Amino acid sequence: MRKGVKRTVVGTVFAGMVGAAGYGAFTFVSAMGDGSGSEVRTGPPSADEVEETSGDFFAAWEKADGTAAAALTNNAAAAQPVLNAFGQEARITEVKITPGTVTGTTVPYAVKATVSYDGKSKPLAYDSTLTVVRGKTTGKALVDWEPSVVHPDLKDGDTLMTGPSAQPPIEAVDRDGKVLTAKKYPSLGPILDELRAKYGSKAGGTPGVELAIRHTKSGAADTPLLTLAEGEPGKLTTTLSATAQTAAEKAVGAYDESSVVAVKPSTGEVLAVANNRKDGWNAAFLGEGAPGSTMKILTAATLIDAGLTSEQGPAPCPDSTLWEGQTFKNLDTIEPNEGATLAETFARSCNTGFIEYTDELKADSVTKEAQERFGLGKNNWKTGVPSFDGSVPAVEGPDKAANLIGQGKVQMNPLNMASVTATAITGTFRQPVIVPQSLDDRELATADGLSDGTVSQLRSMMNRTAVSGTAAAAMSGLSGSIGAKTGSAEVDGQSVANSWFTGYRDDVAAAAMSEQGGHGGETAGPIVAAVLRAGE
């Protein structure tokens, strides 16, 4: 038994979550603040109030009176700049708003208008909704302010503008010259916007004139909404594969709040990136979440490189393990095995087999392995678009143990885990890229990589997991050289864990995450398998 590790059979300890909600009844109360005794109405607005408030708001908006329209919201300070920009910077006129059928306090409506710039005009039409609420201090019926009231694609910090595009348009093509568009590949929408913002001028095109969303708060690339005058697009070659991208889009489409990335291990080239999220965010590249047991690839490498154990060396799998007050347990389906090898513990995804080694490792052992061998956590990846390159901080206490199984303070996304798999099976860290380095001669991140002996053991353990371990069901039917690792990450406030899965087939490595998707093989597994099946 390693020192500092105690066995127990108590329940797992989780961090708590506090939540609260309140709802006021329909009443009249006396205003006490000014001593006037005036009554302030509370409770939900009536149908008449909803109709009157929304009608007045629409009328002011149609007249381009941003001040008056903002005054009818519950956050005039935030609403006024956006409403003013609608008629000024965005140059939108002839506004006609048609309300739909009201449901409770929610009003749907259709907007028709004209966008004009430098003698060029085009019609604009879209639908949105607003909600009428009771003002907390005034008791008046007011429009509940959200930027999406003005346009459904607007978020906090966004505004509308019309003029020459910030960058010339691009015609992005895949590695074989096939054109990539957001219409055909919806997940690529924000990525193509970022590529245009960064490489539009280098691609050789000329700017057009467009109505766009300017993301002043996030700093993200402008999102075009309407083109008044076409620019000349410049051709931009990416590393993506239309075949892999098609498979990735279809795979995540089957599971809500899911993301996947595929890379080519021999080069680091990104073959596919897809997201199925309500917020449209590129979580595949930018997400920061606990990766669960997929982290055991990196932890196993740490143990092997430190000489603590090996593929056929010991990694006992007790029912539970206590580390500095935190109890760690396995899934109920995992039978305890005191004589388990690392390969067995890895394939069955036994948590305690890894936690048992906590005391043998320094606080920064896994951190150094992640940074120096896998190229993670230095904030220096230059993929071609914004990305997060993982974080494995050095910690003490219960989080030191939790980090080993992808909980604690570890933060990853599918891009990071696809790269981890690529490094594990080749021994060389090749920083992922979505456009060739030759396009701008940017400096790519580097790392020492792994020894041939460590690679051989990791490949063998991942293959065993894919063939007869926790990943076998998802990887069933895949030919060639295959391997995988499952993961499920518990998150405070969620009753169901996030599903993680990473795997490889020949020269393709992929990783996926599905929020509240359960065990790794249940949702993220089929996503990865579908992408691997498509190949390049």
C-alpha positions in Angstrom: 0.0 0.0 0.0 1.4 3.4 -0.9 1.6 5.9 2.0 -1.1 8.5 2.3 -3.8 6.3 0.7 -6.5 4.8 2.8 -9.4 2.5 1.7 -13.0 3.1 2.7 -16.5 2.3 1.5 -18.2 5.6 2.0 -20.0 7.6 -0.7 -18.3 9.9 -3.1 -18.1 13.5 -2.1 -19.1 16.1 -4.7 -19.0 19.9 -4.7 -22.4 21.4 -4.1 -24.5 23.7 -6.1 -26.9 26.4 -4.8 -29.9 27.6 -6.8 -32.9 29.7 -6.1 -35.9 31.0 -7.9 -38.8 33.3 -6.9 -42.0 34.4 -8.4 -44.3 37.2 -7.2 -48.0 36.9 -6.9 -50.3 39.4 -8.5 -50.8 42.1 -5.9 -50.7 45.8 -5.1 -48.2 47.0 -2.5 -47.6 50.4 -1.0 -44.3 52.2 -2.1 -42.5 53.0 1.1 -39.3 54.6 -0.2 -40.7 58.1 -0.9 -43.4 58.2 1.7 -46.0 59.0 -0.9 -48.1 56.0 -0.2 -48.5 55.4 -4.0 -49.2 51.9 -5.0 -46.8 49.9 -7.2 -48.2 47.1 -9.1 -46.6 43.6 -8.9 -47.1 40.3 -10.5 -47.2 39.3 -14.2 -48.4 41.9 -16.7 -51.9 41.6 -18.0 -52.8 40.9 -21.6 -53.7 44.5 -22.1 -50.4 45.6 -20.7 -48.5 43.2 -22.9 -50.2 44.5 -26.0 -49.8 48.2 -25.1 -46.2 48.0 -24.0 -45.0 45.9 -27.0 -47.1 48.1 -29.3 -45.5 51.3 -28.0 -42.0 49.7 -28.2 -42.6 48.6 -31.8 -43.9 52.1 -32.7 -40.8 53.9 -31.3 -38.5 51.4 -32.9 -40.2 51.9 -36.3 -39.7 55.6 -36.0 -36.0 55.1 -35.2 -36.5 56.7 -31.8 -34.0 54.6 -29.9 -34.3 56.8 -26.7 -38.1 56.3 -26.5 -37.9 52.6 -27.3 -35.1 52.0 -24.7 -37.2 53.8 -22.1 -39.9 51.1 -22.5 -37.4 48.4 -21.5 -36.1 47.3 -18.1 -32.5 48.2 -19.0 -32.6 51.5 -21.0 -28.8 52.1 -20.6 -28.0 48.8 -22.3 -30.9 49.0 -24.9 -30.4 52.5 -26.2 -27.0 52.1 -27.9 -28.1 48.9 -29.7 -31.4 50.5 -30.8 -29.7 53.7 -31.9 -27.1 51.7 -33.9 -30.0 49.9 -35.7 -30.9 53.1 -37.5 -27.6 54.8 -37.5 -24.4 52.7 -37.9 -26.5 49.8 -39.4 -28.3 52.2 -41.7 -31.6 50.3 -41.5 -34.7 52.3 -42.5 -38.3 51.7 -43.6 -38.8 49.5 -40.6 -42.1 47.6 -40.4 -42.8 45.3 -37.4 -45.7 42.9 -37.4 -46.7 41.2 -34.1 -47.7 37.6 -34.1 -49.9 35.6 -31.7 -49.1 36.5 -28.1 -48.5 33.6 -25.7 -48.7 34.7 -22.1 -46.2 37.6 -21.9 -44.2 36.6 -25.0 -44.7 38.4 -28.2 -43.3 37.0 -31.5 -42.9 39.5 -34.4 -41.6 39.8 -37.9 -39.3 42.7 -39.0 -39.1 44.0 -42.5 -36.8 46.9 -43.4 -34.3 48.2 -45.9 -30.5 48.4 -45.5 -28.8 51.1 -47.5 -25.2 52.2 -48.0 -23.6 54.4 -50.6 -26.4 54.1 -53.1 -26.8 50.4 -52.6 -30.0 49.0 -50.9 -31.3 45.6 -50.0 -34.4 44.3 -48.1 -34.0 42.8 -44.7 -36.4 40.4 -43.1 -36.2 38.3 -39.9 -38.3 37.1 -37.0 -37.7 37.5 -33.2 -39.5 37.5 -29.9 -39.7 39.7 -26.8 -41.1 39.2 -23.3 -43.0 41.8 -21.3 -42.2 41.8 -17.5 -43.1 43.9 -14.5 -40.6 46.6 -13.6 -39.1 45.7 -10.1 -39.1 49.3 -8.8 -41.7 51.1 -10.9 -44.3 48.3 -11.3 -44.7 49.3 -14.9 -45.0 46.8 -17.7 -41.7 46.8 -19.6 -39.9 44.9 -22.4 -37.4 42.5 -20.9 -34.2 43.7 -22.5 -32.1 41.3 -24.4 -30.0 42.2 -27.5 -31.9 39.4 -29.3 -35.0 41.7 -29.2 -33.3 43.8 -31.9 -32.0 40.8 -33.9 -32.1 37.1 -32.9 -28.4 36.6 -33.5 -27.3 39.5 -31.2 -25.7 38.7 -27.8 -24.4 40.9 -25.0 -21.8 43.4 -26.3 -22.9 43.0 -29.9 -24.0 45.8 -32.2 -25.1 46.1 -35.9 -23.1 48.0 -38.5 -23.3 48.4 -42.3 -20.3 49.4 -44.4 -17.3 48.0 -46.2 -16.4 44.6 -44.8 -13.6 44.6 -42.3 -11.9 42.0 -44.4 -12.4 40.7 -48.0 -14.5 37.6 -48.3 -12.8 34.2 -48.6 -13.6 31.1 -50.5 -12.4 28.4 -48.1 -11.6 25.1 -49.6 -10.6 21.7 -48.1 -7.3 19.9 -48.5 -8.6 18.6 -51.9 -9.9 21.9 -53.2 -13.6 21.3 -52.3 -15.4 24.5 -51.4 -16.5 24.8 -47.7 -19.5 27.0 -46.9 -21.4 27.6 -43.7 -24.6 26.7 -45.5 -23.4 23.2 -46.3 -21.3 22.8 -43.1 -23.1 24.8 -40.3 -20.4 24.2 -37.7 -17.9 26.0 -39.8 -19.8 29.3 -39.7 -17.9 30.9 -36.8 -14.7 29.3 -37.9 -15.0 30.7 -41.4 -15.7 34.1 -40.0 -12.5 33.9 -37.9 -10.5 32.7 -40.9 -11.8 35.6 -43.0 -10.9 38.1 -40.2 -7.4 36.8 -39.9 -6.5 35.8 -43.5 -9.0 37.7 -45.7 -6.4 40.2 -46.8 -3.7 37.5 -47.3 -6.1 35.5 -49.6 -6.1 38.2 -52.2 -9.8 39.2 -52.3 -11.4 42.7 -52.2 -13.9 43.9 -49.6 -17.6 44.1 -50.2 -20.4 46.0 -48.4 -22.4 44.2 -45.8 -24.6 44.4 -42.7 -22.8 42.6 -40.0 -22.8 41.9 -36.3 -19.8 43.4 -34.6 -18.9 41.5 -31.4 -17.4 44.4 -29.5 -17.4 42.5 -26.1 -15.9 39.2 -27.2 -13.6 40.5 -29.9 -14.7 37.7 -32.2 -14.8 38.3 -36.0 -17.7 40.1 -37.5 -20.7 38.0 -38.5 -22.1 39.0 -41.9 -25.9 39.1 -42.0 -26.6 40.7 -45.4 -24.4 41.5 -48.4 -25.2 44.7 -50.2 -22.3 44.5 -52.7 -20.3 41.4 -53.3 -16.6 41.6 -52.7 -14.1 39.4 -54.7 -13.3 36.4 -52.5 -9.8 35.2 -52.1 -9.1 31.5 -52.1 -8.0 30.1 -48.7 -6.9 26.5 -48.4 -7.5 24.8 -45.1 -6.4 21.4 -43.7 -10.0 20.2 -43.4 -11.4 17.2 -45.2 -14.9 17.6 -46.7 -15.5 13.9 -46.2 -14.6 14.0 -42.5 -16.4 17.2 -42.0 -19.6 15.8 -43.5 -19.4 12.8 -41.1 -18.6 15.1 -38.1 -21.6 17.4 -38.8 -23.9 14.4 -39.1 -22.5 12.7 -36.0 -22.9 15.6 -33.6 -26.4 16.3 -35.1 -27.7 13.2 -33.3 -26.7 14.5 -29.9 -27.5 18.0 -28.4 -24.7 20.1 -27.0 -22.0 18.0 -28.6 -18.6 18.7 -30.2 -16.0 16.7 -32.1 -12.5 17.3 -33.6 -10.5 15.0 -35.9 -6.8 15.4 -36.6 -4.2 13.7 -38.7 -1.6 12.4 -36.2 1.2 12.3 -38.7 0.9 16.0 -39.4 -1.3 17.7 -36.8 -3.7 18.9 -39.5 -7.3 19.3 -38.3 -9.5 17.2 -40.6 -12.9 18.1 -39.1 -14.5 20.3 -36.4 -18.2 20.2 -35.6 -20.5 21.5 -32.9 -24.2 21.0 -32.2 -25.0 23.7 -29.7 -27.8 26.1 -29.2 -25.4 29.0 -28.6 -23.4 28.3 -31.8 -20.1 28.5 -29.9 -17.1 26.6 -31.1 -16.7 24.5 -27.9 -14.7 22.0 -29.9 -11.8 24.5 -29.9 -12.6 26.9 -27.1 -14.3 24.7 -24.5 -12.8 24.3 -21.0 -14.1 21.3 -19.2 -13.1 18.3 -17.1 -12.3 15.5 -19.6 -13.0 12.6 -17.2 -11.2 9.3 -17.8 -9.9 10.2 -21.2 -7.3 12.0 -19.1 -6.0 8.6 -18.1 -4.0 8.4 -21.3 -1.9 11.3 -20.1 -1.8 10.0 -16.5 -0.7 6.5 -17.7 2.1 8.1 -19.7 3.2 10.0 -16.5 3.3 6.8 -14.5 5.2 4.9 -17.2 7.7 7.8 -17.8 8.2 8.1 -14.0 9.0 4.4 -13.8 6.2 3.9 -11.3 4.5 1.1 -13.3 4.1 -0.2 -16.8 1.5 -1.7 -19.1 1.9 -5.1 -17.3 2.9 -3.6 -14.0 0.7 -3.2 -11.0 -2.3 -0.8 -10.8 -4.6 -2.3 -8.1 -8.3 -1.6 -8.5 -9.9 -1.5 -5.0 -13.6 -0.6 -4.6 -12.8 2.8 -3.1 -9.8 5.0 -2.1 -9.5 7.9 0.2 -7.1 10.7 -0.5 -6.9 13.6 2.0 -10.5 13.5 2.9 -11.9 12.8 -0.6 -13.4 9.4 -1.4 -13.0 8.1 -4.9 -15.0 5.2 -6.2 -15.5 3.3 -9.4 -18.6 2.7 -11.4 -20.8 0.0 -9.9 -20.1 -2.2 -12.9 -16.4 -2.4 -12.2 -15.4 -5.4 -10.0 -12.5 -4.7 -7.5 -9.3 -6.4 -8.5 -6.3 -6.0 -6.2 -4.0 -7.7 -8.7 -4.9 -5.6 -11.7 -2.2 -4.5 -14.1 -2.1 -1.0 -15.5 -3.5 -2.3 -18.8 -6.5 -3.9 -17.1 -7.2 -0.9 -15.0 -6.9 1.4 -18.1 -9.2 -0.8 -20.2 -11.9 -1.1 -17.5 -11.5 2.6 -16.6 -10.9 1.9 -12.9 -10.5 5.3 -11.1 -9.0 3.9 -7.9 -6.1 2.2 -9.7 -4.8 5.6 -10.7 -5.7 7.4 -7.5 -3.6 4.8 -5.6 -0.5 6.4 -7.2 -1.2 9.9 -6.0 1.3 9.9 -3.2 4.1 8.7 -5.6 3.7 11.7 -7.8 4.7 15.3 -7.2 2.2 18.1 -7.4 3.5 19.1 -10.8 4.3 15.6 -12.2 1.3 15.4 -14.5 1.6 19.1 -15.3 5.1 18.7 -16.6 4.1 15.6 -18.6 1.3 17.6 -20.2 3.4 20.6 -21.0 6.8 19.0 -21.9 5.6 15.9 -23.7 2.1 16.6 -24.9 2.4 20.3 -25.6 -0.6 21.3 -23.5 -1.2 24.1 -21.1 1.3 26.7 -22.3 -1.2 29.0 -24.0 0.9 29.0 -27.2 -1.0 27.1 -29.8 -1.5 28.9 -33.1 -4.1 26.8 -34.9 -5.1 29.6 -37.3 -8.3 30.4 -35.3 -8.8 31.1 -31.6 -8.4 28.0 -29.5 -7.7 26.9 -25.9 -4.7 24.6 -25.5 -5.7 22.8 -22.3 -4.8 23.3 -18.6 -3.3 20.8 -16.2 -2.3 22.9 -13.1 -0.1 21.7 -10.3 -2.3 21.2 -7.2 -2.2 19.6 -3.8 -5.0 18.1 -1.7 -7.9 16.2 -3.1 -7.6 17.9 -6.5 -4.1 16.4 -6.9 -5.8 13.0 -7.0 -8.8 14.1 -8.9 -6.6 15.5 -11.7 -5.3 12.0 -12.4 -8.8 10.9 -13.5 -9.7 14.0 -15.4 -11.6 15.8 -12.7 -10.3 18.3 -10.2 -8.7 21.3 -12.0 -8.0 19.7 -15.4 -9.6 21.6 -18.3 -9.7 20.3 -21.9 -11.8 20.3 -25.1 -12.1 17.9 -28.0 -9.2 19.6 -29.9 -6.9 19.0 -26.9 -7.9 15.4 -26.4 -7.6 14.6 -30.1 -4.1 16.0 -29.9 -3.4 13.9 -26.8 -4.3 10.7 -28.7 -2.3 11.8 -31.7 0.8 12.3 -29.5 0.2 9.1 -27.6 0.2 6.9 -30.8 3.0 8.6 -32.7 5.3 9.8 -29.9 5.5 13.2 -31.5 3.6 16.3 -30.5 2.4 18.1 -33.6 0.5 21.2 -32.8 -2.9 21.1 -34.5 -3.5 23.5 -37.3 -6.5 24.3 -39.4 -4.6 26.3 -42.0 -1.1 25.5 -43.2 1.8 27.1 -41.3 3.2 28.3 -44.6 0.3 30.7 -45.0 1.7 33.1 -42.5 4.9 31.5 -41.1 3.5 31.6 -37.6 5.6 29.9 -34.9 3.9 26.6 -33.8 4.1 25.2 -30.3 6.6 22.3 -29.7 7.1 19.6 -27.1 9.6 16.8 -26.4 7.1 14.0 -27.1 7.2 10.4 -25.9 9.7 7.5 -26.0 9.1 4.6 -28.3 8.6 2.4 -25.2 5.9 4.6 -23.8 4.1 4.9 -27.2 4.1 1.1 -27.6 2.5 0.7 -24.2 -0.1 3.4 -24.7 -1.1 2.1 -28.2 -1.4 -1.4 -26.7 -3.6 -0.2 -23.8 -5.8 1.9 -26.1 -6.2 -1.0 -28.5 -7.2 -3.3 -25.7 -9.8 -0.7 -24.5 -11.2 -0.5 -28.0 -11.4 -4.2 -28.6 -12.5 -5.6 -25.2 -12.7 -2.7 -22.8 -15.1 0.2 -22.1 -14.8 1.5 -25.7 -15.5 -1.9 -27.4 -19.2 -1.2 -28.2 -18.6 2.1 -29.8 -15.6 1.0 -31.8 -17.2 -2.3 -32.9 -16.8 -2.9 -36.7 -13.9 -0.5 -37.2 -11.0 -2.1 -39.2 -7.4 -1.1 -39.3 -5.2 0.0 -36.4 -7.6 1.2 -33.7 -7.6 2.3 -30.1 -9.7 4.4 -27.7 -10.4 5.7 -24.3 -13.8 6.5 -22.7 -14.6 9.2 -20.1 -17.4 10.6 -18.1 -16.9 13.9 -16.2 -19.1 14.8 -13.3 -20.0 18.5 -13.1 -21.5 20.4 -10.2 -25.2 21.0 -10.7 -25.7 18.3 -13.3 -27.5 15.0 -12.5 -25.9 13.4 -15.6 -22.2 13.4 -16.4 -20.6 14.8 -19.5 -19.7 12.1 -22.0 -16.1 12.1 -23.4 -14.4 9.7 -25.9 -11.2 9.8 -27.8 -9.9 7.2 -30.3 -7.9 6.6 -33.4 -8.0 4.5 -36.6 -4.9 4.4 -38.7 -3.9 8.0 -39.3 -7.0 9.7 -37.9 -7.5 10.6 -34.2 -10.7 12.1 -32.9 -12.2 13.2 -29.7 -15.8 14.2 -28.7 -17.7 15.6 -25.8 -21.4 15.6 -25.2 -22.8 17.7 -22.3 -24.9 15.5 -20.0 -24.4 12.6 -22.4 -23.6 10.1 -19.6 -20.9 7.5 -20.0 -18.3 8.0 -22.6 -19.4 5.1 -24.8 -23.0 6.2 -24.9 -22.9 9.4 -26.8 -19.4 10.7 -27.4 -18.3 7.2 -28.5 -20.7 6.9 -31.4 -19.7 10.4 -32.6 -16.0 9.6 -32.6 -16.6 6.2 -34.2 -18.6 7.8 -37.0 -15.8 10.2 -37.8 -13.2 7.5 -37.7 -15.3 5.3 -40.0 -15.3 8.1 -42.6 -11.6 8.5 -42.4 -10.0 11.3 -44.3 
